Amino acid sequence: MEPIIKVENFTFYYPDSQVPALAGINLTVQAGEFLGLTGPTGAGKTTLALALNGIIPNFQGGRMGGRVMVAGLDTAKTPCARLAGVIGSVFQDPEAQLVAEVVEDELAFGLENLAVPREEMRQRIGAALEMVGIASLRHRSLRELSGGQKQKVAIAAAVALRPRVLVLDEPTSELDPRGTLEIVALLQRLNRDYGITILLIEQKISVLAPRVPRLVCLNKGRIVADASPRQILAQEKLTTELGLEVPPVTALFRMLRRAGVYHGDLPLEVDEGQRELGRLLGSRASRA
């Protein structure tokens, strides 16, 4: 089956830059995947997101090579209005993305730009609000909402366009831990229940690691790792070079590995670590 995202030897230089923001990127994503993308500041994560939704090169000048395909469409040759019905985008600051005063109007804005008939528009708005779990906010002023609620509105506005792919560029960067977990749980539900392919760009590795089956790491414009989070976190040299903040429980079991007292898989969450620690202590007690 043809992947829903296919990036082939993609290279991009911003205007007046002699250093590529992305260099020789090759990436495939299958329909229905939930993919995490991480890396340090300046690694090229946002540039890749902009290439996927066609802003690069259609609105952002620069030099490029290779190609980016989404649902069979070449994003460099396809109008962004058409791409909007295939791939939705949500960015880290909802304030920069929201344009209306009322939640319902925010969802209507994108649909009006695509000339969706009014009756279908009402149906799509209602369905998107239900999918995201914020139907009660339909007639609320955006100015009354919390940061997490605004981010959910931005996601609902993207979902209303019925995209097959949703790309989110650090959508939890301005949220507290509770708000962060709510947004990630929402994305997991959209992926699981509605089959939307999710590409989540996130520097909080502790958020990604337990929740995505596949993690891609960028550094200096290149893909340096593409594997399961557990496999990537096992590479201490790599995570140190990328400056990834390893979950504390994972760091603890790394130490136990170095000490030669633990040989299992690295835990990614506290509950998992507690179970592994219980097994380790139990096995050592039985040998004593």
Secondary structure, DSSP 8 states (H G I E B T S, - for coil): ---SEEEEEEEEE-TT-SS-SEEEEEEEE-TT-EEEEE--TTSSHHHHHHHHTTHHHHTS--EEEEEEEETTEETTTS-HHHHTTTEEEE-S-GGGT---SBHHHHHHHHHHHTT--HHHHHHHHHHHHHHHT-GGGTTSBGGGS-HHHHHHHHHHHHHTT--SEEEEESTTTTS-HHHHHHHHHHHHHHHHHH--EEEEE-S-HHHHTTT-SEEEEEETTEEEEEE-HHHHHT-HHHHHHHT----HHHHHHHHHHHTTS--S----SHHHHHHHHHHHHHHHHHH-
